[in-house]
């Protein structure tokens, strides 16, 4: 049986213990691993491996010894409870091995959990699990998690007191991070709020999100737009140490000042303009953009955009001027404009 993405989310939370097997496949290995862990925990509990109710096998081992799978399915543990035989990184070449094990499967045997990479619609392994009367086939794709999935993850992390802006910011973050990083961020946020009964704020989320060169770049652009000239050089050194190029800095500056210009040109004012931005911005970052757009004004922002575009052309030209120095000079000029 093939499950669609929506039904699959519910199945991972509450799987059928009487199924003979489940195939989980997808191009994102981290996404597959997380769902595999969730499924196995729901079926046999977190201590299954310690209690010898979980048998792990790699596809390479099954190629050398196909009987190993059936042995694991029929084995009896010293501890009572349901069992799982896990086969990882399977391919179409093992289709017959799994078909034989499913044919011999009986009630009380270990449930066969199989993980694989991306499989085409014509995949023999995929067709086996889709067509078998007592198996489930679940494909995981690079779609961002749904709101229901995110709410489930938040509840599991004990994060229930969340205001609307923070909820929207969490959804936006789920579309920026890969599944593993997103779950780690929620776990970190849960620890960050441990013992704190106040609502989770956007500032709390920002404190726990992964710190990267992109976050450092955002900090630099905030400093420039607010005219804090003395803070530019230290942040630039950190960015260059992380491998960020002057051209990347210029592109980031152009994007930020275009956002400010778009907000400042809105007939309803900067606040209304920020509300129309896509992707949306929330919390302190939203307030900062409104404040900066109001402070700069349309004419000053157009001067800033002209300055940035001129620098961009110089960086892409055959000029022998040091690019890092050229970019730093531009940022200082922009910060000076902010103070006029």
C-alpha positions, 0 to 999 in steps of 0.5 A: 500500500502506498501512503500519500504524504499527509497520511504518512505523517499520521502513520509515523506517529501511530504505525500498524503493528500488524504490518509485515513491512514498511519501505521508506525512501527518499533523496534526503538521507537525513529526512529518511533517518529521522522518519525511520527513527520515529517509526521504529520508536513508535513500533518497539519503543526507545529501548528496543535495541538494548533489549535485542528487539531490533536487528540492523542490517546493511544492504551490502551484508544482505547481498553476501548473505540473503538468509540473514534477513529471514533469520532476523525476522524469525528470531526470538528475543530474550525480552518480550515485545514486538520486534523489528528487522531493519535493512538500510540503504536497500536497492532494487537488486535486493527485491527478491530477498525482501519478496521471499522474506515477506512471503514467509512472514507470519503473525508474531514475526519481526516487522521488516523496515526498509530504507532506501534512497531515491526510487523511481516510479518503476523501481522493483523494490518500490512496486513490491511494497506498494503492491503487497497486501500487507506492506506500506510504501512511503516516499519522502520528498523535499517538501517543507513540513506541514503546519500539522507536522510542525505543531506535532514537533513543538508539542513533542518538545514541550513548546506549547506557549507560542504567540502568533508571530513566533509561530509564523517565524518557526514555520518560515525557519522550517523552510530554510533549514534541513529537517535535522537542523530544524529538529535540533533547533526546536530541541535547543529552544525547548532547553532554552525555555526550560523553567520559563513559563513566558511565551516563546518569542521571536527573540528566543527563536533567534537565540537558538537558531543555527548561527551561520555566515548568513546570520553574521551577514544579516548582523553586518547589514543591520549595523550598516543600515543603522549607521554604526560605523565602528562595528563594521570592521570586526564583523567583516573580519569574521565573515572573511575568515568564514570564506564569504567573498566581497561579491557575496557581501555586495549581493547581500547588501543589495538585497537588504537595501532593496527590501528597505526601498520596497518598504519605504515606497509603499503607499501605506508607509514602511510598516504596511510595506514590510507586511507585504514582504515575501517571505514574511519577516517577524519580530525584532527583524521586522521592527528593525526593517520598519525603523531603518526604512523610516529613517532612510527614506526613499531618496536616501535609499536610492542613493544607497542602491546606486552606491551598491550597484556601482561597487558591484560593477567594479567587483565584476570588472577587471579592476585591480583594486583590492576587492575587500577594501573596495567593499569595506569602503562602500559599507562605511559610505552607506553607514555614513549616509545613514547618519545624515 
